[in-house]
Amino acid sequence: MIRAAAATIAVAIVVVYLIAMFATPNASGLGTHQSLGLPPCSIRVLFGIRCPMCGMTTSWANLVRGQVWAAASASVTGCLLAFYSLYALFLAVQSAVLGMLPSPSQVRTATWVLIGIQLLIVAEWLYRLN
């Protein structure tokens, strides 16, 4: 059961990276998700402001192309989340291969890092609203 769940998580992370590879980065830093056939951001349409996730897809799309500066310009926290997902991928593959859950210290580290990234997402969003 652990191996199957971990393998599913690993595949999901790889799929997200593959989607980022197929997305065409928008030069404005926003709206890249629309190149995948998705609608415009509802918050931007309804309220005329960026949502907390605005720029994330653009960030990932640039990052998988090695364009780190463009990725960070679109969303610094998008870059952090992309790098975090690599750690999550490592843990998932490790669990799938070994058939064991990550150690409590690995889970604790991953949890605190993710909480930190979430706080930074809110901080970046508030900063970009001005």
C-alpha positions in Angstrom: 0.0 0.0 0.0 2.8 2.4 0.9 4.7 1.6 -2.3 1.6 2.3 -4.5 0.7 5.5 -2.7 4.3 6.8 -2.9 4.6 5.8 -6.6 1.3 7.6 -7.3 2.6 10.8 -5.7 5.9 10.5 -7.6 4.1 10.1 -10.9 1.8 13.1 -10.1 4.9 15.3 -9.4 6.5 14.2 -12.7 3.2 14.9 -14.5 3.2 18.5 -13.1 6.7 19.0 -14.5 5.7 17.6 -17.9 2.7 20.0 -18.0 5.1 22.8 -17.2 7.2 21.7 -20.2 4.2 21.9 -22.5 3.1 25.3 -21.3 4.3 28.3 -23.3 5.6 30.9 -20.9 3.8 34.2 -21.2 6.3 37.1 -21.5 4.1 39.2 -19.2 4.7 36.7 -16.4 1.0 35.9 -16.0 -1.5 33.8 -18.0 0.8 31.0 -19.1 -1.9 28.5 -17.9 -4.1 29.7 -20.8 -1.6 28.2 -23.2 -2.8 24.9 -21.8 -6.4 25.7 -22.7 -7.4 26.9 -19.2 -9.5 30.0 -18.7 -8.1 33.3 -17.5 -7.7 33.7 -13.7 -11.1 34.3 -12.2 -9.8 36.7 -9.5 -8.1 38.9 -12.2 -11.2 38.9 -14.3 -13.6 39.6 -11.4 -11.5 41.9 -9.2 -8.7 43.1 -11.5 -6.0 42.0 -9.1 -3.5 39.1 -9.0 -4.5 36.0 -7.1 -2.0 34.5 -4.7 -1.0 31.9 -7.4 -0.7 34.3 -10.3 2.7 33.7 -12.0 3.1 30.1 -10.7 2.6 28.4 -14.0 4.8 30.9 -15.8 7.4 30.4 -13.1 7.4 26.6 -13.5 7.3 26.9 -17.3 10.4 29.1 -17.3 12.2 27.0 -14.7 11.9 23.8 -16.7 13.5 25.7 -19.6 16.4 26.8 -17.4 15.3 30.4 -17.4 15.7 31.0 -13.6 15.6 34.8 -13.7 12.4 34.8 -15.8 11.0 32.2 -13.4 11.8 34.2 -10.3 10.5 37.4 -12.0 7.1 35.7 -12.5 7.0 34.2 -9.0 9.7 33.7 -6.5 7.5 31.4 -4.5 6.7 29.4 -7.7 10.4 28.6 -7.9 10.5 27.7 -4.2 7.5 25.4 -4.7 9.1 23.8 -7.8 12.3 23.0 -5.8 10.3 21.8 -2.9 8.5 19.4 -5.2 11.8 17.9 -6.1 12.4 17.1 -2.5 8.9 15.6 -2.3 9.6 13.6 -5.4 12.8 12.3 -3.7 10.8 11.2 -0.6 8.1 9.6 -2.8 10.6 7.6 -4.8 12.4 6.6 -1.7 9.2 5.4 -0.1 8.2 3.5 -3.3 11.5 1.8 -3.5 11.9 1.0 0.2 8.2 0.4 1.0 8.6 2.6 4.1 7.2 6.0 5.0 9.7 8.8 5.2 11.4 9.2 8.6 9.7 11.5 11.2 12.4 14.1 10.7 12.0 14.1 7.0 8.2 14.6 7.4 8.8 17.3 9.9 11.3 19.1 7.7 9.0 18.8 4.6 6.0 20.1 6.6 7.8 23.1 8.0 9.3 24.0 4.7 5.9 23.8 3.0 4.4 26.0 5.7 7.1 28.5 5.2 6.5 28.5 1.4 2.8 29.0 2.0 3.5 32.0 4.2 5.9 33.4 1.5 3.2 32.9 -1.1 0.9 35.2 0.9 3.7 37.7 1.5 4.7 37.8 -2.2 1.0 38.2 -3.2 0.6 41.1 -0.8 3.8 42.7 -2.0 2.7 42.4 -5.7 -0.7 43.9 -5.0 1.0 47.3 -4.4 
